[in-house]
Amino acid sequence: MPTFVLASASPARLATLRSAGLDPTVIVSGVDESQADGLPPFEMALQLAELKCAAVAGRDEVPADALVLGCDSVLELDGEALGKPADAAVARERWHAMRGRSGVLYTGHCLRDTASGQVAAATASTTVFFADVSDEEVEAYVATGEPLHVAGAFTVDSLGGAFVTGIEGDHHNVVGVSLPLLRDLVIELGHSWTDLWASRP
């Protein structure tokens, strides 16, 4: 069974993979995300995932038989790519623009098999519908600090979940990793998804 390496600092991605039966080793890429500035949101998510995967796959501490996953999420609203907000003012401005509307959350996935050197990559997209939250709710949410640490300034699996009224597509993709898409990438590289389960009956 290959070692599964997650090239991401996201606790939500780690929790999602663990709940799906995997036991990832976390190695943070440290990639400068400004490298993808100016790209369309769909391409930006994929390019950053590829950069993060490549940065970690080349590290000495990564086993020779590892599967390395790089991911990156971006929310598209009005054609603009929204990653993590720079500060509270930006998060507040985004929520004023998002409330009562919908956006598309893209998560780029790049999986590298270090034994063969093969790479499989794809982007998942999910439409997210936001509640028409009040100014007071926006202020309270931004004050928690949660929106500052996540793409699009919202979560669906924590405090922000009450402000998401609906989702079209894969729910896990909004959390940060699409499990159905990841399974497809694992199979594309010649591995079995169920073989990656850390505790099999």
N, CA, C and O of each residue as an XYZ file, in Angstrom:
804
protein
N       0.855     -1.192      0.000
C       0.000      0.000      0.000
C       0.889      1.240      0.000
O       1.717      1.391      0.899
N       0.743      2.132     -0.982
C       1.577      3.335     -1.012
C       1.254      4.276      0.135
O       0.129      4.303      0.635
N       2.251      5.047      0.548
C       2.037      6.090      1.545
C       1.254      7.221      0.903
O       1.588      7.651     -0.201
N       0.220      7.711      1.571
C      -0.563      8.816      1.021
C      -0.104     10.108      1.682
O      -0.141     10.232      2.906
N       0.326     11.063      0.875
C       0.854     12.329      1.377
C      -0.067     13.463      0.946
O      -0.380     13.598     -0.237
N      -0.496     14.265      1.890
C      -1.328     15.433      1.609
C      -0.457     16.682      1.646
O       0.095     17.038      2.687
N      -0.340     17.345      0.494
C       0.483     18.549      0.383
C      -0.356     19.785      0.679
O      -0.500     20.667     -0.167
N      -0.908     19.839      1.886
C      -1.819     20.922      2.253
C      -1.858     21.070      3.764
O      -1.781     20.087      4.501
N      -1.981     22.319      4.218
C      -2.089     22.586      5.655
C      -3.538     22.598      6.121
O      -3.802     22.828      7.301
N      -4.483     22.353      5.214
C      -5.906     22.469      5.529
C      -6.379     21.373      6.485
O      -6.346     20.194      6.133
N      -6.819     21.749      7.694
C      -7.361     20.731      8.608
C      -8.648     20.109      8.085
O      -8.946     18.953      8.388
N      -9.417     20.868      7.300
C     -10.669     20.335      6.747
C     -10.384     19.243      5.713
O     -11.083     18.231      5.677
N      -9.363     19.438      4.873
C      -8.999     18.395      3.897
C      -8.519     17.141      4.625
O      -8.901     16.024      4.274
N      -7.688     17.335      5.630
C      -7.175     16.190      6.388
C      -8.315     15.424      7.043
O      -8.342     14.194      6.996
N      -9.253     16.134      7.650
C     -10.381     15.481      8.315
C     -11.255     14.733      7.315
O     -11.747     13.643      7.608
N     -11.447     15.320      6.129
C     -12.263     14.671      5.095
C     -11.618     13.373      4.639
O     -12.299     12.355      4.507
N     -10.313     13.398      4.398
C      -9.605     12.193      3.953
C      -9.602     11.123      5.034
O      -9.751      9.936      4.743
N      -9.431     11.544      6.280
C      -9.451     10.573      7.376
C     -10.824      9.927      7.533
O     -10.931      8.728      7.790
N     -11.875     10.735      7.376
C     -13.226     10.192      7.502
C     -13.537      9.234      6.356
O     -14.426      8.391      6.473
N     -12.804      9.364      5.245
C     -12.999      8.477      4.095
C     -12.103      7.240      4.173
O     -12.072      6.436      3.241
N     -11.376      7.086      5.282
C     -10.597      5.868      5.484
C      -9.115      5.977      5.221
O      -8.385      5.006      5.423
N      -8.643      7.141      4.772
C      -7.222      7.315      4.501
C      -6.501      7.837      5.746
O      -7.125      8.390      6.652
N      -5.190      7.655      5.776
C      -4.382      8.137      6.901
C      -3.201      8.927      6.334
O      -2.072      8.436      6.321
N      -3.462     10.153      5.866
C      -2.420     10.904      5.155
C      -1.293     11.397      6.068
O      -1.496     11.709      7.241
N      -0.108     11.451      5.481
C       1.011     12.180      6.070
C       0.933     13.592      5.527
O       0.841     13.769      4.313
N       0.965     14.596      6.376
C       0.834     15.982      5.929
C       2.213     16.622      5.769
O       3.016     16.632      6.701
N       2.471     17.149      4.586
C       3.689     17.929      4.326
C       3.246     19.198      3.605
O       2.754     19.136      2.478
N       3.416     20.330      4.243
C       2.944     21.603      3.678
C       3.897     22.074      2.590
O       5.117     22.030      2.755
N       3.327     22.525      1.477
C       4.148     22.865      0.303
C       4.907     24.173      0.440
O       6.047     24.277     -0.014
N       4.293     25.171      1.058
C       4.932     26.481      1.148
C       4.979     27.225     -0.178
O       5.759     28.165     -0.328
N       4.154     26.816     -1.146
C       4.145     27.454     -2.471
C       3.608     28.879     -2.380
O       2.648     29.143     -1.657
N       4.226     29.784     -3.111
C       3.760     31.164     -3.219
C       2.567     31.197     -4.168
O       2.723     31.030     -5.377
N       1.380     31.412     -3.615
C       0.156     31.323     -4.415
C      -0.009     32.481     -5.394
O      -0.857     32.419     -6.284
N       0.786     33.530     -5.242
C       0.686     34.662     -6.173
C       1.178     34.286     -7.572
O       0.961     35.031     -8.528
N       1.840     33.131     -7.693
C       2.330     32.674     -9.008
C       1.186     32.489    -10.003
O       1.388     32.589    -11.213
N      -0.008     32.221     -9.491
C      -1.146     31.952    -10.377
C      -2.065     33.159    -10.537
O      -3.134     33.046    -11.136
N      -1.662     34.302    -10.012
C      -2.494     35.504    -10.134
C      -2.783     35.815    -11.602
O      -1.904     35.701    -12.456
N      -4.021     36.206    -11.879
C      -4.393     36.594    -13.234
C      -4.997     35.483    -14.057
O      -5.572     35.742    -15.114
N      -4.880     34.244    -13.595
C      -5.475     33.127    -14.323
C      -6.977     33.067    -14.050
O      -7.428     33.516    -12.996
N      -7.760     32.515    -14.989
C      -9.179     32.284    -14.708
C      -9.304     31.354    -13.501
O      -8.425     30.521    -13.278
N     -10.381     31.479    -12.718
C     -10.512     30.699    -11.477
C     -10.311     29.199    -11.649
O      -9.631     28.570    -10.839
N     -10.898     28.619    -12.699
C     -10.773     27.178    -12.945
C      -9.311     26.785    -13.121
O      -8.847     25.805    -12.537
N      -8.589     27.562    -13.935
C      -7.178     27.268    -14.201
C      -6.308     27.561    -12.983
O      -5.339     26.850    -12.716
N      -6.657     28.604    -12.253
C      -5.880     28.967    -11.067
C      -5.886     27.830    -10.044
O      -4.843     27.481     -9.492
N      -7.069     27.255     -9.793
C      -7.183     26.171     -8.820
C      -6.321     24.978     -9.226
O      -5.646     24.380     -8.388
N      -6.345     24.635    -10.514
C      -5.577     23.483    -10.986
C      -4.087     23.765    -10.957
O      -3.302     22.916    -10.535
N      -3.686     24.958    -11.404
C      -2.254     25.278    -11.439
C      -1.648     25.270    -10.034
O      -0.546     24.761     -9.833
N      -2.369     25.833     -9.070
C      -1.851     25.856     -7.708
C      -1.777     24.450     -7.120
O      -0.843     24.130     -6.386
N      -2.756     23.616     -7.441
C      -2.714     22.220     -6.991
C      -1.487     21.509     -7.568
O      -0.815     20.753     -6.867
N      -1.202     21.757     -8.848
C      -0.047     21.128     -9.501
C       1.260     21.623     -8.893
O       2.183     20.835     -8.684
N       1.347     22.917     -8.610
C       2.562     23.481     -8.012
C       2.804     22.910     -6.617
O       3.937     22.581     -6.265
N       1.737     22.794     -5.824
C       1.867     22.266     -4.461
C       2.272     20.796     -4.478
O       3.115     20.363     -3.692
N       1.663     20.040     -5.377
C       2.001     18.629     -5.496
C       3.465     18.446     -5.886
O       4.177     17.639     -5.288
N       3.911     19.199     -6.892
C       5.294     19.076     -7.367
C       6.295     19.490     -6.299
O       7.350     18.872     -6.153
N       5.959     20.543     -5.549
C       6.870     21.040     -4.518
C       7.103     19.998     -3.436
O       8.221     19.849     -2.944
N       6.051     19.275     -3.063
C       6.174     18.280     -1.998
C       6.736     16.957     -2.518
O       7.524     16.307     -1.831
N       6.337     16.556     -3.729
C       6.787     15.270     -4.282
C       8.301     15.211     -4.430
O       8.893     14.132     -4.395
N       8.927     16.376     -4.595
C      10.375     16.414     -4.765
C      11.167     16.439     -3.470
O      12.398     16.468     -3.500
N      10.486     16.429     -2.342
C      11.173     16.501     -1.044
C      11.806     15.169     -0.663
O      11.294     14.102     -1.003
N      12.935     15.248      0.055
C      13.662     14.044      0.466
C      12.849     13.157      1.399
O      12.991     11.935      1.377
N      11.982     13.778      2.234
C      11.258     12.985      3.230
C      10.070     12.218      2.654
O       9.440     11.430      3.360
N       9.760     12.445      1.368
C       8.645     11.732      0.734
C       9.115     10.350      0.285
O      10.099     10.239     -0.447
N       8.420      9.294      0.716
C       8.818      7.930      0.340
C       8.811      7.718     -1.167
O       8.132      8.430     -1.908
N       9.569      6.739     -1.600
C       9.693      6.456     -3.036
C       8.430      5.839     -3.611
O       8.263      5.780     -4.830
N       7.532      5.376     -2.734
C       6.296      4.736     -3.222
C       5.068      5.505     -2.765
O       4.047      4.906     -2.425
N       5.161      6.826     -2.756
C       4.062      7.645     -2.225
C       3.092      8.096     -3.312
O       3.442      8.199     -4.488
N       1.867      8.361     -2.880
C       0.902      9.104     -3.690
C       0.788     10.477     -3.042
O       0.366     10.593     -1.891
N       1.165     11.519     -3.783
C       1.178     12.874     -3.236
C       0.024     13.665     -3.831
O      -0.099     13.774     -5.051
N      -0.824     14.218     -2.963
C      -1.982     14.993     -3.407
C      -1.801     16.473     -3.101
O      -1.604     16.862     -1.949
N      -1.868     17.285     -4.136
C      -1.915     18.736     -3.983
C      -3.311     19.218     -4.325
O      -3.902     18.763     -5.304
N      -3.852     20.147     -3.519
C      -5.194     20.687     -3.761
C      -5.183     22.191     -3.576
O      -4.387     22.733     -2.808
N      -6.074     22.855     -4.287
C      -6.285     24.278     -4.031
C      -7.708     24.643     -4.432
O      -8.218     24.190     -5.457
N      -8.339     25.475     -3.600
C      -9.730     25.869     -3.851
C      -9.843     27.364     -4.113
O      -9.136     28.176     -3.516
N     -10.752     27.705     -5.025
C     -11.005     29.098     -5.398
C     -12.507     29.259     -5.622
O     -13.132     28.415     -6.263
N     -13.078     30.322     -5.104
C     -14.492     30.620     -5.376
C     -14.575     31.631     -6.508
O     -13.907     32.665     -6.478
N     -15.401     31.329     -7.510
C     -15.623     32.281     -8.603
C     -16.934     33.015     -8.378
O     -17.992     32.400     -8.240
N     -16.849     34.342     -8.342
C     -18.037     35.188     -8.227
C     -17.857     36.354     -9.191
O     -16.863     37.077     -9.130
N     -18.829     36.525    -10.080
C     -18.760     37.589    -11.093
C     -17.475     37.488    -11.918
O     -16.892     38.503    -12.300
N     -17.042     36.255    -12.188
C     -15.867     36.030    -13.020
C     -14.543     36.237    -12.315
O     -13.482     36.082    -12.920
N     -14.598     36.588    -11.037
C     -13.371     36.860    -10.285
C     -13.017     35.677     -9.397
O     -13.900     35.032     -8.832
N     -11.719     35.393     -9.275
C     -11.240     34.310     -8.419
C     -11.043     34.830     -7.006
O     -10.293     35.781     -6.785
N     -11.724     34.197     -6.042
C     -11.627     34.612     -4.651
C     -10.981     33.507     -3.829
O     -11.585     32.461     -3.592
N      -9.753     33.747     -3.398
C      -9.080     32.807     -2.516
C      -9.331     33.216     -1.077
O     -10.433     33.650     -0.740
N      -8.323     33.084     -0.224
C      -8.458     33.512      1.165
C      -8.412     35.037      1.223
O      -7.532     35.643      0.612
N      -9.334     35.667      1.938
C      -9.299     37.131      2.037
C      -8.075     37.613      2.812
O      -7.639     36.972      3.768
N      -7.536     38.738      2.390
C      -6.305     39.255      2.994
C      -6.513     39.745      4.415
O      -5.606     39.666      5.244
N      -7.714     40.254      4.699
C      -7.982     40.781      6.042
C      -9.491     40.831      6.275
O     -10.280     40.460      5.406
N      -9.874     41.295      7.461
C     -11.288     41.317      7.831
C     -12.108     42.208      6.912
O     -13.255     41.887      6.600
N     -11.533     43.329      6.473
C     -12.254     44.246      5.595
C     -12.607     43.572      4.272
O     -13.710     43.747      3.754
N     -11.669     42.803      3.729
C     -11.918     42.089      2.471
C     -12.981     41.006      2.678
O     -13.862     40.831      1.837
N     -12.898     40.281      3.796
C     -13.890     39.239      4.087
C     -15.291     39.839      4.204
O     -16.265     39.270      3.711
N     -15.375     40.971      4.847
C     -16.661     41.657      5.012
C     -17.214     42.082      3.653
O     -18.398     41.898      3.371
N     -16.357     42.645      2.823
C     -16.759     43.095      1.487
C     -17.246     41.925      0.645
O     -18.227     42.046     -0.089
N     -16.561     40.795      0.753
C     -16.960     39.613     -0.019
C     -18.336     39.119      0.394
O     -19.163     38.791     -0.456
N     -18.583     39.065      1.695
C     -19.876     38.578      2.148
C     -21.005     39.509      1.734
O     -22.115     39.053      1.460
N     -20.737     40.792      1.686
C     -21.754     41.729      1.209
C     -22.064     41.473     -0.265
O     -23.192     41.679     -0.714
N     -21.050     41.019     -1.018
C     -21.247     40.721     -2.443
C     -21.884     39.343     -2.659
O     -22.637     39.150     -3.613
N     -21.580     38.383     -1.769
C     -22.021     37.003     -1.954
C     -23.433     36.733     -1.450
O     -24.128     35.881     -2.002
N     -23.864     37.435     -0.425
C     -25.119     37.083      0.249
C     -26.311     37.139     -0.702
O     -26.455     38.066     -1.499
N     -27.156     36.123     -0.595
C     -28.332     36.020     -1.441
C     -28.037     35.581     -2.868
O     -28.923     35.597     -3.723
N     -26.787     35.187     -3.125
C     -26.392     34.819     -4.488
C     -25.732     33.440     -4.487
O     -25.736     32.739     -3.475
N     -25.173     33.068     -5.621
C     -24.439     31.803     -5.718
C     -23.089     32.045     -6.379
O     -22.918     32.998     -7.138
N     -22.143     31.177     -6.085
C     -20.829     31.207     -6.704
C     -20.411     29.779     -7.011
O     -21.052     28.829     -6.560
N     -19.345     29.626     -7.770
C     -18.840     28.292     -8.109
C     -17.513     28.072     -7.391
O     -16.578     28.858     -7.542
N     -17.441     27.003     -6.616
C     -16.227     26.667     -5.884
C     -15.456     25.640     -6.698
O     -15.939     24.533     -6.934
N     -14.258     26.012     -7.126
C     -13.383     25.105     -7.868
C     -12.299     24.578     -6.939
O     -11.686     25.341     -6.192
N     -12.066     23.275     -6.988
C     -10.922     22.705     -6.279
C     -10.081     21.919     -7.270
O     -10.534     20.932     -7.850
N      -8.852     22.372     -7.452
C      -7.902     21.655     -8.291
C      -7.294     20.502     -7.508
O      -6.987     20.643     -6.324
N      -7.121     19.371     -8.163
C      -6.526     18.181     -7.552
C      -5.382     17.705     -8.442
O      -5.558     17.556     -9.651
N      -4.226     17.467     -7.857
C      -3.100     16.903     -8.609
C      -2.505     15.769     -7.786
O      -2.071     15.977     -6.653
N      -2.486     14.574     -8.359
C      -1.994     13.379     -7.673
C      -0.784     12.829     -8.425
O      -0.854     12.560     -9.624
N       0.324     12.668     -7.706
C       1.555     12.149     -8.313
C       1.953     10.840     -7.640
O       1.977     10.743     -6.413
N       2.265      9.836     -8.458
C       2.796      8.562     -7.982
C       4.314      8.670     -8.048
O       4.885      8.658     -9.139
N       4.978      8.776     -6.895
C       6.428      8.999     -6.912
C       7.188      7.770     -7.410
O       8.330      7.895     -7.850
N       6.574      6.585     -7.348
C       7.242      5.370     -7.822
C       7.348      5.351     -9.345
O       8.376      4.967     -9.901
N       6.262      5.775    -10.016
C       6.240      5.731    -11.486
C       6.500      7.096    -12.122
O       6.851      7.180    -13.298
N       6.326      8.163    -11.340
C       6.459      9.511    -11.880
C       5.208      9.986    -12.594
O       5.171     11.111    -13.094
N       4.182      9.147    -12.648
C       2.949      9.523    -13.329
C       2.147     10.539    -12.515
O       2.171     10.542    -11.284
N       1.438     11.400    -13.245
C       0.619     12.431    -12.611
C      -0.782     12.405    -13.218
O      -0.947     12.251    -14.428
N      -1.783     12.557    -12.359
C      -3.171     12.700    -12.814
C      -3.736     13.949    -12.142
O      -3.561     14.148    -10.940
N      -4.411     14.785    -12.920
C      -4.907     16.051    -12.365
C      -6.251     16.415    -12.974
O      -6.526     16.108    -14.135
N      -7.086     17.076    -12.175
C      -8.400     17.520    -12.644
C      -8.955     18.527    -11.641
O      -8.478     18.637    -10.512
N      -9.974     19.256    -12.085
C     -10.634     20.237    -11.215
C     -12.098     19.865    -11.052
O     -12.781     19.534    -12.021
N     -12.569     19.923     -9.814
C     -13.984     19.690     -9.522
C     -14.660     21.036     -9.293
O     -14.043     21.961     -8.764
N     -15.917     21.148     -9.686
C     -16.640     22.400     -9.495
C     -17.987     22.127     -8.833
O     -18.677     21.166     -9.175
N     -18.349     22.984     -7.884
C     -19.593     22.861     -7.144
C     -20.215     24.246     -7.011
O     -19.530     25.203     -6.649
N     -21.508     24.357     -7.302
C     -22.209     25.630     -7.138
C     -22.702     25.746     -5.695
O     -23.322     24.829     -5.157
N     -22.413     26.893     -5.086
C     -22.770     27.126     -3.687
C     -23.747     28.301     -3.616
O     -23.496     29.361     -4.191
N     -24.857     28.107     -2.912
C     -25.877     29.143     -2.746
C     -25.780     29.717     -1.330
O     -25.797     28.980     -0.344
N     -25.678     31.039     -1.250
C     -25.481     31.703      0.029
C     -26.770     32.339      0.537
O     -27.559     32.871     -0.244
N     -26.976     32.279      1.849
C     -28.132     32.915      2.477
C     -28.003     34.430      2.385
O     -26.902     34.967      2.258
N     -29.128     35.101      2.451
C     -29.129     36.568      2.449
C     -28.897     37.042      3.891
O     -29.809     37.527      4.560
N     -27.661     36.886      4.338
C     -27.327     37.175      5.734
C     -27.362     38.682      6.007
O     -27.147     39.494      5.107
N     -27.634     39.034      7.251
C     -27.727     40.440      7.648
C     -26.342     41.033      7.877
O     -25.358     40.302      7.994
N     -26.271     42.352      7.939
C     -25.006     43.015      8.250
C     -24.461     42.533      9.593
O     -23.256     42.333      9.749
N     -25.365     42.348     10.567
C     -24.943     41.910     11.896
C     -24.346     40.504     11.844
O     -23.366     40.219     12.532
N     -24.931     39.632     11.033
C     -24.384     38.274     10.902
C     -23.022     38.292     10.223
O     -22.121     37.549     10.613
N     -22.871     39.132      9.213
C     -21.576     39.263      8.542
C     -20.521     39.718      9.548
O     -19.434     39.144      9.615
N     -20.843     40.746     10.326
C     -19.893     41.265     11.314
C     -19.502     40.202     12.331
O     -18.326     40.042     12.661
N     -20.503     39.479     12.822
C     -20.235     38.439     13.819
C     -19.371     37.320     13.237
O     -18.464     36.816     13.900
N     -19.662     36.935     11.992
C     -18.905     35.850     11.350
C     -17.460     36.268     11.094
O     -16.528     35.516     11.376
N     -17.286     37.465     10.560
C     -15.928     37.951     10.289
C     -15.134     38.067     11.593
O     -13.931     37.805     11.619
N     -15.810     38.457     12.665
C     -15.142     38.623     13.966
C     -14.605     37.305     14.515
O     -13.687     37.312     15.335
N     -15.165     36.168     14.076
C     -14.667     34.873     14.554
C     -13.296     34.547     13.962
O     -12.560     33.728     14.513
N     -12.950     35.190     12.836
C     -11.692     34.913     12.169
C     -11.758     33.768     11.178
O     -10.848     33.598     10.366
N     -12.828     32.975     11.232
C     -12.911     31.809     10.346
C     -12.816     32.163      8.860
O     -12.095     31.487      8.127
N     -13.525     33.206      8.389
C     -13.485     33.495      6.950
C     -12.101     33.867      6.416
O     -11.864     33.787      5.210
N     -11.188     34.272      7.298
C      -9.859     34.711      6.852
C      -8.962     33.548      6.449
O      -7.936     33.747      5.799
N      -9.350     32.329      6.835
C      -8.467     31.179      6.632
C      -8.927     30.234      5.534
O      -8.334     29.173      5.337
N      -9.991     30.616      4.809
C     -10.551     29.688      3.825
C     -10.880     30.397      2.509
O     -11.222     31.579      2.487
N     -10.765     29.638      1.410
C     -11.080     30.179      0.094
C     -12.534     30.626      0.039
O     -13.426     29.907      0.488
N     -12.773     31.809     -0.510
C     -14.128     32.314     -0.637
C     -14.686     32.914      0.633
O     -15.813     33.409      0.641
N     -13.907     32.879      1.724
C     -14.307     33.474      3.012
C     -15.488     32.766      3.661
O     -16.252     33.388      4.400
N     -15.650     31.448      3.389
C     -16.738     30.710      4.025
C     -16.353     29.245      4.192
O     -15.483     28.729      3.491
N     -17.017     28.592      5.133
C     -16.935     27.139      5.264
C     -18.347     26.577      5.143
O     -19.334     27.292      5.317
N     -18.420     25.292      4.843
C     -19.722     24.618      4.843
C     -19.780     23.616      5.997
O     -20.854     23.118      6.336
N     -18.623     23.323      6.600
C     -18.538     22.287      7.625
C     -18.266     22.862      9.016
O     -17.926     22.124      9.940
N     -18.415     24.174      9.161
C     -18.158     24.793     10.458
C     -19.141     25.943     10.659
O     -20.315     25.815     10.311
N     -18.677     27.071     11.219
C     -19.585     28.177     11.532
C     -20.340     28.699     10.316
O     -21.496     29.107     10.432
N     -19.691     28.690      9.145
C     -20.316     29.221      7.938
C     -21.411     28.346      7.360
O     -22.129     28.769      6.455
N     -21.549     27.121      7.877
C     -22.530     26.191      7.309
C     -23.956     26.704      7.334
O     -24.742     26.386      6.441
N     -24.307     27.495      8.346
C     -25.670     28.023      8.443
C     -25.957     29.090      7.394
O     -27.111     29.453      7.165
N     -24.901     29.590      6.760
C     -25.057     30.641      5.754
C     -25.022     30.092      4.328
O     -25.031     30.859      3.365
N     -24.981     28.771      4.193
C     -25.004     28.112      2.882
C     -26.347     27.405      2.751
O     -26.620     26.449      3.477
N     -27.186     27.873      1.828
C     -28.547     27.343      1.721
C     -28.664     26.149      0.793
O     -29.654     25.419      0.843
N     -27.662     25.942     -0.056
C     -27.731     24.811     -0.974
C     -26.436     24.608     -1.713
O     -25.590     25.499     -1.790
N     -26.296     23.401     -2.263
C     -25.095     23.031     -3.013
C     -25.516     22.187     -4.202
O     -26.334     21.279     -4.060
N     -24.964     22.476     -5.375
C     -25.153     21.628     -6.556
C     -23.802     21.037     -6.906
O     -22.904     21.745     -7.360
N     -23.659     19.717     -6.689
C     -22.380     19.073     -6.936
C     -21.899     18.360     -5.690
O     -22.681     18.080     -4.781
N     -20.607     18.069     -5.651
C     -20.023     17.299     -4.563
C     -19.811     18.167     -3.322
O     -19.076     19.154     -3.364
N     -20.454     17.794     -2.229
C     -20.323     18.513     -0.960
C     -18.863     18.532     -0.477
O     -18.380     19.555      0.008
N     -18.164     17.390     -0.614
C     -16.782     17.311     -0.129
C     -15.864     18.284     -0.865
O     -14.875     18.758     -0.306
N     -16.194     18.575     -2.112
C     -15.390     19.509     -2.885
C     -15.369     20.884     -2.234
O     -14.353     21.579     -2.273
N     -16.493     21.279     -1.634
C     -16.587     22.575     -0.971
C     -15.732     22.588      0.297
O     -15.189     23.626      0.673
N     -15.616     21.441      0.946
C     -14.767     21.330      2.132
C     -13.294     21.407      1.738
O     -12.457     21.831      2.535
N     -12.975     20.991      0.496
C     -11.600     21.149      0.036
C     -11.012     19.996     -0.741
O      -9.930     20.131     -1.312
N     -11.698     18.853     -0.781
C     -11.206     17.732     -1.594
C     -12.401     16.900     -2.043
O     -13.194     16.443     -1.220
N     -12.524     16.706     -3.355
C     -13.622     15.912     -3.908
C     -13.238     14.436     -3.849
O     -12.349     13.992     -4.576
N     -13.904     13.684     -2.989
C     -13.575     12.262     -2.842
C     -13.860     11.455     -4.116
O     -13.036     10.619     -4.487
N     -14.998     11.672     -4.804
C     -15.213     10.933     -6.050
C     -14.156     11.227     -7.117
O     -13.719     10.326     -7.833
N     -13.748     12.502     -7.216
C     -12.720     12.857     -8.197
C     -11.375     12.247     -7.800
O     -10.646     11.734     -8.650
N     -11.048     12.305     -6.500
C      -9.788     11.722     -6.045
C      -9.743     10.225     -6.313
O      -8.706      9.691     -6.704
N     -10.866      9.550     -6.103
C     -10.922      8.114     -6.414
C     -10.611      7.872     -7.887
O      -9.869      6.950     -8.226
N     -11.182      8.703     -8.764
C     -10.909      8.562    -10.204
C      -9.422      8.726    -10.505
O      -8.869      7.989    -11.322
N      -8.769      9.694     -9.846
C      -7.340      9.939    -10.077
C      -6.495      8.771     -9.574
O      -5.520      8.375    -10.213
N      -6.883      8.224     -8.421
C      -6.176      7.056     -7.873
C      -6.247      5.886     -8.848
O      -5.244      5.218     -9.097
N      -7.434      5.639     -9.397
C      -7.626      4.549    -10.356
C      -6.849      4.826    -11.642
O      -6.264      3.917    -12.232
N      -6.849      6.102    -12.074
C      -6.115      6.473    -13.298
C      -4.626      6.150    -13.172
O      -3.971      5.825    -14.162
N      -4.099      6.239    -11.956
C      -2.677      5.948    -11.737
C      -2.422      4.469    -11.448
O      -1.302      4.078    -11.120
N      -3.472      3.649    -11.572
C      -3.294      2.205    -11.458
C      -3.410      1.636    -10.064
O      -2.972      0.513     -9.814
N      -3.992      2.391     -9.153
C      -4.147      1.924     -7.776
C      -5.620      1.671     -7.461
O      -6.512      2.111     -8.187
N      -5.851      0.954     -6.366
C      -7.213      0.686     -5.903
C      -7.547      1.640     -4.773
O      -6.771      1.785     -3.829
N      -8.704      2.295     -4.865
C      -9.133      3.227     -3.816
C      -9.255      2.510     -2.468
O      -8.804      3.023     -1.445
N      -9.861      1.333     -2.475
C     -10.093      0.644     -1.205
C      -8.794      0.134     -0.584
O      -8.743     -0.111      0.621
N      -7.752     -0.028     -1.386
C      -6.450     -0.412     -0.825
C      -5.838      0.707      0.011
O      -4.958      0.469      0.838
N      -6.316      1.929     -0.218
C      -5.786      3.068      0.546
C      -6.442      3.212      1.914
O      -5.978      3.981      2.757
N      -7.528      2.466      2.130
C      -8.175      2.540      3.439
C      -7.198      2.059      4.506
O      -6.637      0.968      4.405
N      -7.006      2.880      5.519
C      -6.023      2.576      6.551
C      -6.450      1.379      7.406
O      -5.605      0.588      7.825
N      -7.741      1.241      7.665
C      -8.246      0.146      8.490
C      -9.291     -0.622      7.693
O     -10.460     -0.240      7.653
N      -8.861     -1.704      7.062
C      -9.798     -2.490      6.261
C     -10.262     -3.708      7.064
O      -9.486     -4.300      7.814
N     -11.530     -4.071      6.898
C     -12.035     -5.262      7.633
C     -11.368     -6.531      7.129
O     -11.661     -7.620      7.621
